[in-house]
């Protein structure tokens, strides 16, 4: 497809968003590595790591917006997919430690030696190889979402009931991963990573590279989401969101559309978790906490549900605020987050993107069910 029509399909906001990510992916590493620390243009490594985390959160928010903003599936369990992707890459990083651990065991991670494990569990096989870990980053969250969604959507579980069982899913996983006999480090999780592909994770160049990779992954995730929501499939998803019963009655297998988008969204969340773990240096069961999933939903609401760019923007803005609040007024952060959600719901229904650029923040399409369903009826007639 020619570049002109492709960019035109993205819209001005989408093009600006991708351009900003491309500039950040190049400029931030250069300002961190090539500019002397005493220069006013130097970007400290701590800032690179911090904003690398924000980009991972933005990708997670994008995955939630895909299912909530365009298909009406309010998932309160996407933190589970994020954490599973993080554990998959964390297992590879633990295998790369080898004999350099505290106990010097080349076969077993330190926590297994401490807990008197005699051999490596079968589900750790293959994680010596990065390609296998990357494959699991996609397959494990995707398979969980597929199985969960197949049962839930076939049973026509919707609305608040679906939200509750997604929350129950991530809570159950959190309790399971806290157990030492699960073989994932229990309460402490996986940490003390050394390198990836022989490259020291503590080097400034590695951290800058992970930042750039996170920016590229966010851009790729945006393009995938944009391709889905702007296609015929996207029109059906919006019809499902606005009038599921009518969409079902005119012949669409609604559960198949829901299952597809839910699985794709889970895989995106897994990629976000996989990029997050090398940058923060740890993954533990607290990432499964339901509160994390709820907070991610707030990011989407603050940025602008059903806008894609707004979801990513909301994740970055809210987490910048969180970093400041938890440092200056840590006891007030949860109150501020709750108040922000209430304020946005009452006064900014289109989120921050609606304030910055009202036309770009127009949800796709409007919440009136007639336009979306008419499109679906026309497609069915064809």
C-alpha positions as a printed NumPy array, in Angstrom:
array([[  0.   ,   0.   ,   0.   ],
       [  1.383,   3.478,  -0.864],
       [  2.556,   5.522,   2.089],
       [  0.111,   8.349,   1.421],
       [ -3.115,   6.333,   1.694],
       [ -1.72 ,   4.383,   4.637],
       [ -0.954,   7.545,   6.582],
       [ -4.29 ,   8.996,   5.547],
       [ -5.988,   5.932,   7.03 ],
       [ -4.167,   6.459,  10.304],
       [ -5.384,  10.02 ,  10.621],
       [ -3.383,  13.034,  11.692],
       [ -3.296,  11.995,  15.343],
       [ -2.078,   8.506,  14.475],
       [  0.667,   9.823,  12.247],
       [  1.815,  12.29 ,  14.914],
       [  1.774,   9.509,  17.498],
       [  3.912,   7.183,  15.375],
       [  6.272,  10.012,  14.441],
       [  6.719,  10.913,  18.11 ],
       [  7.517,   7.283,  18.949],
       [ 10.049,   7.091,  16.103],
       [ 11.744,  10.287,  17.257],
       [ 11.797,   9.093,  20.886],
       [ 13.223,   5.699,  19.88 ],
       [ 16.186,   7.442,  18.274],
       [ 16.601,  10.674,  20.236],
       [ 16.393,   9.35 ,  23.786],
       [ 19.156,   6.707,  23.387],
       [ 21.356,   9.239,  21.572],
       [ 20.853,  11.892,  24.275],
       [ 21.588,   9.266,  26.916],
       [ 24.667,   7.673,  25.365],
       [ 26.272,  10.345,  23.171],
       [ 25.67 ,  13.53 ,  25.161],
       [ 27.953,  14.152,  28.166],
       [ 26.291,  13.974,  31.603],
       [ 27.146,  17.6  ,  32.353],
       [ 25.186,  18.785,  29.309],
       [ 21.661,  20.152,  29.738],
       [ 20.575,  17.885,  26.849],
       [ 21.737,  14.695,  28.56 ],
       [ 18.958,  12.219,  29.439],
       [ 19.879,  10.288,  32.618],
       [ 19.687,   6.493,  32.564],
       [ 17.127,   6.568,  35.374],
       [ 14.821,   8.624,  33.15 ],
       [ 15.363,   6.234,  30.243],
       [ 14.359,   3.273,  32.427],
       [ 11.377,   5.126,  33.888],
       [  9.953,   6.116,  30.521],
       [ 10.711,   2.662,  29.137],
       [  8.333,   1.344,  31.801],
       [  5.751,   3.925,  30.785],
       [  5.913,   2.728,  27.178],
       [  5.259,  -0.843,  28.352],
       [  2.276,   0.413,  30.331],
       [  1.074,   2.265,  27.246],
       [  1.146,  -0.976,  25.243],
       [ -0.863,  -2.67 ,  27.995],
       [ -3.396,   0.181,  27.913],
       [ -3.598,  -0.14 ,  24.131],
       [ -4.466,  -3.832,  24.466],
       [ -7.244,  -3.021,  26.934],
       [ -8.636,  -0.275,  24.729],
       [ -8.844,  -2.724,  21.835],
       [-11.285,  -4.968,  23.716],
       [-13.037,  -2.374,  25.886],
       [-13.172,   0.659,  23.634],
       [-14.061,  -1.172,  20.431],
       [-15.767,  -4.401,  21.523],
       [-17.279,  -3.468,  24.88 ],
       [-15.394,  -6.16 ,  26.842],
       [-14.393,  -4.596,  30.161],
       [-11.56 ,  -6.867,  31.242],
       [-10.316,  -6.491,  34.811],
       [ -7.804,  -9.285,  34.34 ],
       [ -5.36 ,  -8.027,  31.74 ],
       [ -2.729,  -7.765,  34.44 ],
       [ -2.614, -11.576,  34.319],
       [ -1.589, -11.592,  30.66 ],
       [  0.954,  -8.852,  31.344],
       [  2.451, -10.863,  34.208],
       [  2.521, -14.136,  32.259],
       [  4.498, -12.458,  29.48 ],
       [  6.865, -11.118,  32.122],
       [  7.323, -14.535,  33.723],
       [  8.031, -16.116,  30.325],
       [ 10.924, -13.76 ,  29.595],
       [ 12.004, -13.85 ,  33.253],
       [ 12.417, -17.62 ,  33.069],
       [ 14.801, -17.207,  30.138],
       [ 16.778, -14.534,  31.975],
       [ 17.059, -16.852,  34.996],
       [ 18.367, -19.665,  32.777],
       [ 20.984, -17.309,  31.347],
       [ 22.431, -16.779,  34.826],
       [ 23.766, -20.353,  34.826],
       [ 26.528, -20.96 ,  37.358],
       [ 26.845, -17.248,  38.217],
       [ 24.089, -17.485,  40.827],
       [ 24.629, -17.333,  44.572],
       [ 24.777, -21.13 ,  44.851],
       [ 26.724, -21.666,  41.626],
       [ 24.366, -24.357,  40.318],
       [ 24.478, -24.391,  36.499],
       [ 21.149, -26.219,  36.161],
       [ 18.861, -24.832,  38.866],
       [ 18.008, -21.189,  39.635],
       [ 18.996, -20.018,  43.113],
       [ 15.475, -20.176,  44.53 ],
       [ 15.151, -23.836,  43.511],
       [ 18.452, -24.683,  45.193],
       [ 17.301, -22.871,  48.334],
       [ 14.009, -24.821,  48.329],
       [ 15.835, -28.136,  47.793],
       [ 14.535, -28.847,  44.306],
       [ 16.445, -31.797,  42.834],
       [ 15.825, -31.207,  39.159],
       [ 14.496, -28.598,  36.797],
       [ 10.698, -28.847,  36.297],
       [  9.6  , -29.931,  32.814],
       [  7.852, -26.624,  32.136],
       [ 11.206, -24.84 ,  32.375],
       [ 12.583, -26.848,  29.433],
       [ 13.291, -24.763,  26.361],
       [ 13.706, -21.482,  28.197],
       [ 17.462, -21.664,  27.639],
       [ 16.679, -20.236,  24.202],
       [ 15.439, -16.686,  23.69 ],
       [ 13.354, -17.611,  20.639],
       [ 11.451, -20.166,  22.726],
       [ 10.843, -17.605,  25.493],
       [  9.583, -15.044,  22.973],
       [  7.251, -17.674,  21.539],
       [  5.907, -18.397,  25.027],
       [  5.423, -14.666,  25.628],
       [  2.826, -14.806,  22.865],
       [  1.452, -18.33 ,  23.271],
       [  0.907, -18.547,  27.031],
       [ -1.23 , -15.37 ,  27.423],
       [ -2.883, -16.065,  24.079],
       [ -3.773, -19.644,  25.008],
       [ -5.132, -18.616,  28.408],
       [ -7.25 , -15.89 ,  26.792],
       [ -8.476, -18.303,  24.117],
       [ -9.539, -20.991,  26.586],
       [-11.044, -18.498,  29.037],
       [-12.816, -16.597,  26.28 ],
       [-14.126, -19.738,  24.603],
       [-15.988, -20.739,  27.754],
       [-17.077, -17.216,  28.73 ],
       [-18.24 , -15.978,  25.335],
       [-19.9  , -19.235,  24.348],
       [-21.859, -19.036,  27.595],
       [-22.773, -15.438,  26.697],
       [-21.296, -13.99 ,  29.87 ],
       [-21.28 , -10.225,  29.417],
       [-21.165,  -6.94 ,  31.286],
       [-20.231,  -6.792,  34.928],
       [-20.332, -10.576,  35.222],
       [-17.553, -10.929,  32.669],
       [-15.539,  -8.223,  34.434],
       [-15.871, -10.079,  37.736],
       [-14.712, -13.428,  36.384],
       [-11.711, -11.834,  34.634],
       [-10.813, -10.312,  37.98 ],
       [-11.278, -13.695,  39.656],
       [ -8.96 , -15.251,  37.067],
       [ -6.072, -12.92 ,  37.802],
       [ -6.629, -13.236,  41.562],
       [ -6.508, -17.039,  41.308],
       [ -3.271, -16.85 ,  39.329],
       [ -1.776, -14.508,  41.902],
       [ -2.532, -16.99 ,  44.715],
       [ -1.099, -19.851,  42.654],
       [  2.145, -18.049,  41.836],
       [  2.653, -17.143,  45.501],
       [  3.091, -20.866,  46.242],
       [  6.717, -22.019,  46.449],
       [  5.853, -25.423,  45.004],
       [  4.73 , -23.837,  41.715],
       [  8.359, -23.45 ,  40.696],
       [  8.269, -19.738,  39.911],
       [ 10.039, -18.292,  42.935],
       [  7.021, -17.913,  45.191],
       [  6.665, -14.567,  46.936],
       [ 10.067, -13.318,  45.733],
       [  9.456, -14.183,  42.105],
       [ 12.303, -14.064,  39.581],
       [ 15.106, -11.527,  39.896],
       [ 18.884, -10.971,  39.895],
       [ 19.008, -11.083,  36.093],
       [ 22.491, -10.75 ,  34.606],
       [ 22.272, -10.444,  30.837],
       [ 20.354, -11.282,  27.688],
       [ 22.105, -12.816,  24.677],
       [ 25.348, -12.224,  26.567],
       [ 24.701,  -8.468,  26.859],
       [ 24.843,  -6.989,  30.361],
       [ 21.394,  -5.752,  31.375],
       [ 22.919,  -3.096,  33.655],
       [ 24.797,  -1.299,  30.876],
       [ 23.439,   2.064,  29.792],
       [ 23.461,   0.964,  26.164],
       [ 21.287,  -2.059,  26.993],
       [ 18.775,   0.068,  28.849],
       [ 18.661,   2.544,  25.985],
       [ 18.163,  -0.333,  23.568],
       [ 15.27 ,  -1.703,  25.637],
       [ 13.685,   1.749,  25.616],
       [ 13.927,   1.901,  21.827],
       [ 12.528,  -1.617,  21.545],
       [  9.605,  -0.669,  23.799],
       [  8.848,   2.368,  21.621],
       [  8.939,   0.226,  18.475],
       [  6.7  ,  -2.405,  20.09 ],
       [  4.188,   0.28 ,  21.065],
       [  4.179,   1.584,  17.506],
       [  3.702,  -1.925,  16.119],
       [  0.902,  -2.574,  18.605],
       [ -0.814,   0.627,  17.528],
       [ -0.604,  -0.38 ,  13.867],
       [ -2.056,  -3.817,  14.629],
       [ -4.935,  -2.293,  16.586],
       [ -5.53 ,   0.333,  13.926],
       [ -5.593,  -2.319,  11.192],
       [ -8.2  ,  -4.294,  13.149],
       [-10.53 ,  -1.44 ,  14.082],
       [-10.449,   0.194,  10.635],
       [-11.313,  -3.043,   8.802],
       [-14.661,  -4.752,   8.209],
       [-13.881,  -6.789,  11.313],
       [-13.622,  -3.558,  13.281],
       [-17.073,  -2.477,  12.115],
       [-18.522,  -5.723,  13.41 ],
       [-16.696,  -5.298,  16.712],
       [-18.271,  -1.872,  17.152],
       [-21.668,  -3.348,  16.316],
       [-21.092,  -5.98 ,  18.999],
       [-20.177,  -3.262,  21.456],
       [-23.23 ,  -1.133,  20.725],
       [-25.903,  -3.734,  20.033],
       [-24.721,  -7.282,  20.638],
       [-28.161,  -8.893,  20.451],
       [-29.031,  -7.295,  17.1  ],
       [-25.62 ,  -8.227,  15.707],
       [-26.2  , -11.812,  16.761],
       [-29.705, -11.905,  15.328],
       [-28.605, -10.774,  11.854],
       [-26.316, -13.785,  11.601],
       [-22.917, -12.938,  13.063],
       [-21.226, -15.425,  15.404],
       [-20.516, -12.8  ,  18.022],
       [-18.512, -15.136,  20.254],
       [-15.976, -15.724,  17.456],
       [-15.31 , -12.018,  17.014],
       [-15.001, -11.515,  20.745],
       [-12.661, -14.477,  21.093],
       [-10.393, -13.251,  18.313],
       [ -9.981,  -9.728,  19.634],
       [ -9.639, -10.926,  23.248],
       [ -6.835, -13.321,  22.275],
       [ -4.974, -10.71 ,  20.226],
       [ -5.3  ,  -8.253,  23.102],
       [ -3.881, -10.793,  25.58 ],
       [ -0.87 , -11.433,  23.358],
       [ -0.189,  -7.695,  23.167],
       [ -0.353,  -7.488,  26.958],
       [  2.123, -10.384,  27.154],
       [  4.583,  -8.516,  24.932],
       [  4.244,  -5.472,  27.196],
       [  5.083,  -7.607,  30.231],
       [  8.05 ,  -9.196,  28.483],
       [  9.57 ,  -5.781,  27.724],
       [  8.802,  -4.518,  31.218],
       [ 10.676,  -7.221,  33.163],
       [ 14.246,  -6.689,  31.81 ],
       [ 13.908,  -2.969,  32.51 ],
       [ 12.72 ,  -3.258,  36.12 ],
       [ 14.817,  -6.349,  36.916],
       [ 12.136,  -8.391,  38.676],
       [  8.816, -10.176,  38.203],
       [  6.786, -11.471,  41.141],
       [  3.176, -12.471,  41.876],
       [  2.202,  -8.946,  42.889],
       [  1.953,  -8.157,  39.149],
       [ -1.145, -10.386,  39.09 ],
       [ -2.892,  -8.248,  41.724],
       [ -6.406,  -7.253,  40.556],
       [ -5.674,  -3.655,  41.561],
       [ -3.083,  -3.461,  38.771],
       [ -5.657,  -4.438,  36.156],
       [ -8.158,  -1.937,  37.534],
       [ -5.533,   0.795,  37.449],
       [ -4.786,  -0.022,  33.8  ],
       [ -8.486,   0.396,  32.974],
       [ -8.336,   3.83 ,  34.604],
       [ -5.446,   4.757,  32.306],
       [ -7.647,   4.007,  29.304],
       [-10.594,   5.962,  30.704],
       [ -8.396,   8.966,  31.492],
       [ -6.758,   9.001,  28.075],
       [ -9.912,   8.342,  26.081],
       [-11.685,   5.04 ,  25.597],
       [-12.03 ,   3.947,  21.987],
       [ -9.277,   6.215,  20.641],
       [ -6.112,   4.034,  20.832],
       [ -3.783,   7.043,  21.008],
       [ -5.694,   8.329,  24.027],
       [ -5.233,   5.012,  25.854],
       [ -1.466,   5.159,  25.422],
       [ -1.427,   8.839,  26.395],
       [ -3.462,   8.109,  29.522],
       [ -1.033,   5.395,  30.632],
       [  1.946,   7.73 ,  30.351],
       [  0.242,  10.744,  31.971],
       [ -1.223,   8.816,  34.902],
       [  2.068,   7.048,  35.623],
       [  3.998,  10.308,  35.506],
       [  1.533,  11.599,  38.082],
       [  1.943,   8.413,  40.087],
       [  5.727,   8.793,  40.143],
       [  5.376,  12.321,  41.474],
       [  2.598,  11.56 ,  43.971],
       [  4.206,   8.465,  45.437],
       [  7.369,  10.473,  46.02 ],
       [  5.81 ,  13.69 ,  47.358],
       [  2.547,  12.503,  48.93 ],
       [  2.601,   8.677,  48.949],
       [ -0.343,   8.32 ,  51.323],
       [ -2.614,  10.323,  48.997],
       [ -1.925,   8.545,  45.709],
       [ -4.864,   6.113,  45.804],
       [ -7.243,   8.938,  46.703],
       [ -5.879,  10.997,  43.811],
       [ -6.273,   8.082,  41.402],
       [ -9.86 ,   7.446,  42.479],
       [-10.686,  11.142,  42.32 ],
       [ -9.162,  11.366,  38.841],
       [-11.332,   8.501,  37.626],
       [-14.486,  10.09 ,  39.03 ],
       [-13.565,  13.482,  37.56 ],
       [-12.909,  12.045,  34.102],
       [-16.131,  10.032,  34.176],
       [-18.224,  13.08 ,  35.091],
       [-16.535,  15.898,  33.218],
       [-14.244,  14.375,  30.549],
       [-16.154,  11.421,  29.06 ],
       [-13.852,  11.452,  26.024],
       [-10.713,  11.588,  28.152],
       [ -7.647,  13.758,  27.773],
       [ -7.531,  13.295,  24.022],
       [-11.006,  14.806,  23.832],
       [ -9.636,  17.952,  25.472],
       [ -6.452,  18.143,  23.427],
       [ -8.051,  17.359,  20.086],
       [-11.828,  16.877,  20.135],
       [-12.181,  15.641,  16.556],
       [ -9.453,  13.033,  16.974],
       [-11.04 ,  11.753,  20.171],
       [-14.369,  10.898,  18.578],
       [-15.01 ,   7.275,  19.586],
       [-15.408,   4.824,  16.778],
       [-18.315,   5.068,  16.013],
       [-20.776,   6.889,  18.315],
       [-22.496,   5.034,  21.138],
       [-25.848,   5.233,  19.344],
       [-26.301,   1.664,  18.141],
       [-28.017,   2.473,  14.857],
       [-25.023,   3.443,  12.658],
       [-22.897,   0.486,  13.694],
       [-25.7  ,  -2.028,  13.349],
       [-26.768,  -0.662,   9.969],
       [-23.206,  -1.239,   8.763],
       [-23.362,  -4.806,  10.041],
       [-26.75 ,  -5.416,   8.399],
       [-25.373,  -4.106,   5.125],
       [-22.363,  -6.446,   5.378],
       [-24.634,  -9.385,   6.1  ],
       [-26.802,  -8.562,   3.093],
       [-23.73 ,  -8.542,   0.866]])
